Amino acid sequence: MEEPIAEKPSLFQPAKVGLIGLWQAAVDVVTPPLCLSCRSPVTQGAALCLACWQRLHFLEEPVCDALGTPFAYDEGEGALSPAAIAEPPQWNKGRAAVAFDEASKHLVHLLKYQDTPEAGHAMARLMCGAGRTLLAESDVLVPVPLHKRRLWHRRFNQAALLASMISRQSGKPWSSAMLEREKPTRQQVGLSAKDRHKNVGRAFAVPAGQQAHIHGKTILLIDDVRTTGATANACAAALKVAGAAKVHLLTFALVLEPARLHIEA
């Protein structure tokens, strides 16, 4: 189902959030919250214990402005890495909260394959922190879409779920109607970088009725993991063809060594 652009929080939103908070507190009394990763007790739900938190590899500034890959030292605002200069991505600015490794992969799999929305809440919180400058610059959040067949098989789009959670936390509107995957593609896991780009080439498009909503806007593309950037490139290209002024990219995790594609995302 296609969602309309979510409205910004209304005057009644604080009361709603307060009720949800009371409900969560009551649940925590009956069933004390556990760490998402190791299942040890924690002080709040949808969280990690200190030990599991410390195992995450956070991608903090300074980073490449386009790819979000870490720099050894601060090279100045807007600095680009050699990789971004050699092969500029279709998107303008990119950020990720953490590096993709065994610790972050566990959270991704909890959300993607094990129907654990609490993992999504934790991931969205970290994404809001890593993408705070991109959120400030953007007009609307757009999740990377699944093809209808894949969506029917998986039952939900993890990127759309993250976009909705980030929208609630940041107050930015989001929409899954602005971009669609027109043709089914093979799963990217196991494909080389070249095959990944070929696999998703021209797979995405903006529906004719949505172009007016995109024209001149800054779009923040949302996904769970970026490996080679092939999917994000195809999405950003489609959005820019439709008239987007800029497209930024925010993911939870980033594979720092894309050549090691045997790591399953």
Number of C-alpha atoms within 10 A of each C-alpha: 7 10 11 12 17 17 12 14 15 10 8 8 12 11 11 12 12 11 12 12 12 12 11 14 16 12 13 15 9 8 10 14 21 19 20 22 18 11 11 12 15 16 13 15 21 19 22 24 18 10 11 16 15 11 12 17 15 18 19 16 16 18 25 24 20 23 23 26 23 18 16 8 9 12 13 11 10 12 16 20 19 10 13 16 11 9 8 15 20 22 24 17 21 22 29 30 26 24 23 26 18 12 17 25 17 16 22 23 15 17 21 20 10 11 14 16 17 16 24 26 20 19 26 26 20 19 25 22 14 23 23 14 12 20 25 10 14 18 18 22 29 27 29 24 24 23 17 16 11 15 14 11 9 13 11 14 21 25 24 23 20 27 31 23 21 25 23 19 14 18 15 21 21 29 19 22 18 27 26 21 18 16 15 15 16 9 11 20 13 14 14 16 17 10 13 21 19 15 18 22 17 15 18 24 20 21 13 9 9 13 17 13 14 21 17 15 18 23 28 28 26 27 25 26 22 24 23 21 21 22 23 26 20 22 29 28 20 20 29 21 13 22 17 20 15 22 26 24 30 30 27 30 28 26 21 17 12 15 12 12 17 11 16 12 21
